Amino acid sequence: MPDQRPHVLIIGGGFAGLFAARKLRKAAVSVTLIDRGTSHVFQPLLYQCATGLLSEGDISSPLRHLLRKQRNISVLLGEATDIDAEAKTVRARRFDGSSFDLSYDYLIMAGGARQSYHGNEAFEEFAPGMKSVDDALAIRRKIISSFEIAETLPTADLRRPWLTFVVSGGGPTGVELAGQIREMAVRALAREFDTIDPTEATVVLVHGGERVLESFHPGLSAKAQRTLDKLGVETRLGLHVTDVGTDYAVTTDKKTKATVQIDTHTVLWTAGVEAVPFARAVNTAAGVEPARGGTIPVGPDLRVAGHPEIFAVGDVMSLDKLPGVAEVAMQSGHHAATLIKRDVAKKGDAAAPFKYRDLGTAAYISRHHALLQSGPIRLSGYLGWIGWGFIHIAFLAGGRNRVWTVASWAATLGTGGRGERAITFGDPATARRPYP
Ligand SMILES: Cc1cc2nc3c(=O)[nH]c(=O)nc-3n(C[C@H](O)[C@H](O)[C@H](O)COP(=O)(O)OP(=O)(O)OC[C@H]3O[C@@H](n4cnc5c(N)ncnc54)[C@H](O)[C@@H]3O)c2cc1C
């Protein structure tokens, strides 16, 4: 007999989609969660995967496994590509390129964001972003192979561009990545090479703002800067990366417009995000003007105007300038599901406004140094580092991942080594774009 229960379709199994799915566990609905990957990825630790501290398995959990005990849900692998908001159907592409349709009574769009190159899409080929496991592995391949290539070159002049790493963007991801490349060079790699001295690796952090980590209190960001300086990261402020090629990056001073070329084979991009492509399809189908970065504007109850059955949550939604952070995603996913439950049960306020509870934010700088900011509480250094560790373990999905991550951290602290340095040699272009 066909399922008579209202059907909720969730696009994306990140923080927002997963929290929405879990909230619907006991609701009188059937749920389909579709994701273009098989796993829920813990993006805040991607940089540790990129720099050999953690494996891709440590920071991702199979969605099927996470939701295995939920009887009312089906998990599908596929990429939503199109939507007919009148017919209430979504077209999705299978991994092999063929398509299928999914109908819905309620749609929760939780597709998240991707890296933005601010109109310079050509940069992507030379400067991978940091939004997926594929990105993290591509970055790992770039970093490790740079040291390996430098080891084989006869002169310092030839080696220098391979040992120069440019990170564009001084937000948490850029700072974490720059710090970790230096830490990897001076601790894990220092004694393993014969020709090169990895500790001489230059890491240049380029940031357009006046200080790194601008979302933190100025006092905390100054402390982070001192830690980066001690670690040997060269921070260049007030600059944008305005050109990138196979062996160079060009920076332009925002005020004077003076340009500088840096000879490098490794440019990593963390400067900016935009909504995933499917957001455009949703905006067009619903007849709404896209918000900043192509995000989906929603009302206070997270619904898209004119379509009370469509919700947008997490990084892909635009509401009151809420930041693109995991807490917003988890809470908004949970709220959208709560409203659907109320709607179906005809009980409670099904249009209650979303109220975000800011529980704080954290950023890792280096071993024994992290920032933690929550209301009036501001921690840095060792205390911040302990707090950062607890928060990340608490939100990492899956017991196995928590245990392995703590074990990997302990091993790295104890030995200084990094065990996850394997690289694969697939075609980076296709490896980073699994769908045709
Ligand atoms: C490197 C990095 C570090 C970060 N560090 C922190 C931090 O320290 N603290 C913090 O609070 N936040 C941090 N964030 C931000 C945080 O990770 C995001 O705010 C959060 O992941 C957003 O959750 P989401 O569910 O909206 O989107 P995502 O987690 O991006 O999930 C979206 C999901 O949708 C899927 N998807 C996308 N398009 C489609 C489609 N068309 N069809 C099917 N599936 C699709 C994707 O595969 C993905 O699984 C960080 C982000 C990054 C990238």
The ligand as a Gaussian input file, in Angstrom:
#p B3LYP/6-31G(d) Opt

LIG

0 1
 C       36.938000      24.389000       6.360000
 C       35.769000      24.831000       7.183000
 C       35.915000      25.066000       8.539000
 C       34.813000      25.453000       9.305000
 N       34.990000      25.658000      10.641000
 C       33.914000      25.944000      11.401000
 C       34.031000      26.076000      12.809000
 O       35.134000      25.947000      13.367000
 N       32.906000      26.347000      13.528000
 C       31.681000      26.480000      12.927000
 O       30.672000      26.699000      13.611000
 N       31.543000      26.376000      11.609000
 C       32.620000      26.106000      10.827000
 N       32.483000      25.984000       9.474000
 C       31.166000      26.223000       8.877000
 C       30.273000      25.012000       9.021000
 O       30.966000      23.855000       8.660000
 C       29.059000      25.250000       8.140000
 O       28.384000      26.396000       8.609000
 C       28.125000      24.061000       8.183000
 O       28.767000      22.920000       7.654000
 C       26.864000      24.356000       7.368000
 O       26.032000      23.238000       7.431000
 P       25.001000      22.970000       6.258000
 O       24.286000      21.727000       6.639000
 O       24.219000      24.189000       5.986000
 O       25.884000      22.729000       4.983000
 P       26.993000      21.614000       4.708000
 O       27.601000      21.126000       5.970000
 O       27.875000      22.210000       3.676000
 O       26.158000      20.408000       4.092000
 C       25.525000      20.528000       2.855000
 C       25.303000      19.146000       2.298000
 O       24.493000      19.264000       1.133000
 C       25.005000      18.435000       0.121000
 N       24.582000      19.014000      -1.150000
 C       24.886000      20.207000      -1.680000
 N       24.255000      20.399000      -2.839000
 C       23.527000      19.291000      -3.053000
 C       22.657000      18.893000      -4.094000
 N       22.397000      19.681000      -5.144000
 N       22.083000      17.670000      -4.020000
 C       22.332000      16.838000      -2.970000
 N       23.149000      17.185000      -1.952000
 C       23.728000      18.394000      -1.994000
 C       26.506000      18.437000       0.335000
 O       27.094000      17.272000      -0.214000
 C       26.580000      18.471000       1.861000
 O       26.630000      17.175000       2.412000
 C       33.561000      25.607000       8.693000
 C       33.414000      25.376000       7.327000
 C       34.515000      24.988000       6.581000
 C       34.346000      24.726000       5.114000

